[in-house]
């Protein structure tokens, strides 16, 4: 096994452990849904990752997504307290 295969194997094991922990800790929680603004921010960040080859477009989309996420955090901050 070469070094890149070892990295891939370790990454898969770590992701499986994280998924197991999330599954075990989320069984007694009520579900919270994403707000429309958070969903839009998530979409922009994913689009930025997909268009990462073209640096200006990819980083601009990620920046818009982060900005929308921050706006959503500030809007929902007062609702939870």
N, C-alpha and C positions, 0 to 999 in steps of 0.2 A: 504494500500500500504506500503510495507516495504522499507527500505532505498535503497536497490540495485535497486528496480524498479524505485524509484525516480531518482536515478543517470542515469539510462538508459533513462528515459523520458526527463530529462534535456539535456542529450547529444544529443538526437534526435532533440529536439527543436533548440539547438545551431547549429547543422549541417544544419538544414533547413534554418536558418537565414543566415548562411554563404553562402550556395548555392544560396539563393535569392540575396544576395549582389553581389556575383560573376557574376550572370546572368545579373543583372541590370548594373553593371559597365563595362561589357565586350561587350556590344552591339555595341559600336562605335569604337572598336579597330580592327586593322587588325590582322589577325592570324599570329602567329609565330610558326614555327614547331621546335620540338626538333632536335638537331643535332644527328647524329648516335652515337657519343660518350656519349652524355647525355642520350640517350635511353638505351645504354648498362649499364651505371651507374645506371639508374633507375631499370633495370632488376636485377642487382647484389644486390641492396638494398632490393628489394622485395624477392629475393631468400634468403637473409640473414634473413629476417623476417620469412619466411616460415620454415627455418631450425634453428630457435632460440632455439629449445629444446636441440640441440647439441651445446653447447656454443662455442666451438672452430670453428666449421664450420660456424655457423651463424654469429659470430662476424667477422670472416675473410672475408666472402662474403660482409658484410656491409662495412668493411674497404676498400675493393677493390672498391666498388661502390662509396664511398665518395672520394677516391683518384681519380677515373676517373672523377667525377663531378668537382673536383678542377682543374684538368688538362684542362677540357673543358672550365671552367670559364676563366682560363688564356689564352687559345688559342683564345677565342672569345672576350676577353677584348679589344684587339687592333682593331678588326673589327668594333665595335660600336662607337669608339671615333674618 
